[in-house]
Amino acid sequence: MSTELQPNSDPIEADDDLSDSAYDGDSRASSTQSLTESIMEHVYENGRRYHAKSVGRYHQPSDETEQDRLDLTHHIFLELLGGKISIAPFDQDPNYVLDCGTGTGIWALDYGDLHPASTVVGVDLAPIQPNYVYPNVRFELDDLELQWTFKYKFDLIHSRHMIAGIKDWPRYFEQMYEAANPGAYVEIVEHDMNGYRCDDGTMPEDTIFNRWIKLTTGAMEKAGLSPLLTKDDYTRMIKDAGFEIVEALEFRLPCGGWPKRKRERYLGLCWAEQAKTGFESYSKSLLVNGAGLSAEETDEILEECIKGVAAQKEHIYVLTWHILARKPL
């Protein structure tokens, strides 16, 4: 079965005639879920806000700056998939849909809007989803590494960028299998953290980007996470859980506005915009608390990364994977 998507697996051509450019992100506003005071508690660290119940489990902030970045990241994936919210091939709206680690809830809301006959459930540790939702969308607070207790089976399970939150990936996929109806699809979206890539020799061996990623992944491993998984690792674990792989797509996502082709440049500029706060949100807490760096040392590394992206001299990109699997009938 083919999704008819064309991953950009060919080398990205750099534009030799770059001018200053910027992306004015128009991210969707997010408000706060109406919940009890006990689950609305936050802690503040190094100028960022973290949800109290995420401390020790999820190392990225939950403040408005991060919510804007998450919404922009959602836009990047819509662009990467040619405007598609999902590549699961349904003839009609699936009955129950689960969005794992829903964040601001933007994927769940978009899916519910496009599929009004579906019931969409978004699950996250932090209550940063909006108050006003579509009638067929609801949000729940839970830890997806605990035992899943849903009272119904899902026809589609969506999971995107959970690399910073899941420690036991085999169990995570096993719980998906147990929670899925026969014939249900799971859609897994993750990205490569083994290092930035470059095809034209413009990235030096001592690039700040790989120094940052080495420090960050080291701190993630110390926290019990598995940041160095590859596409083959994910597909193997998904198959071991019992699913059949339908598609395993790989995309090259440029980091900055250096590509020559218009679409790739736009994707790169969007990535660069989210990276202005993304380097910090991914690693500030980990580097200070896990890698033993001072806040000042960390800020210097983050600032150098942001300046490096803006300079557009290093034609780097990251690999992102979109894996579609199906539970046998």
PyMOL commands that set and color helices and strands:
alter all, ss='L'
color gray80, all
select helices_A, chain A and resi 37-39+52-54+64-80+106-114+169-179+208-222+231-240+262-289+295-311
alter helices_A, ss='H'
color red, helices_A
select strands_A, chain A and resi 42-45+48-51+96-100+119-124+137-141+154-160+180-191+197-198+244-254+316-326
alter strands_A, ss='S'
color yellow, strands_A
deselect
rebuild
show_as cartoon
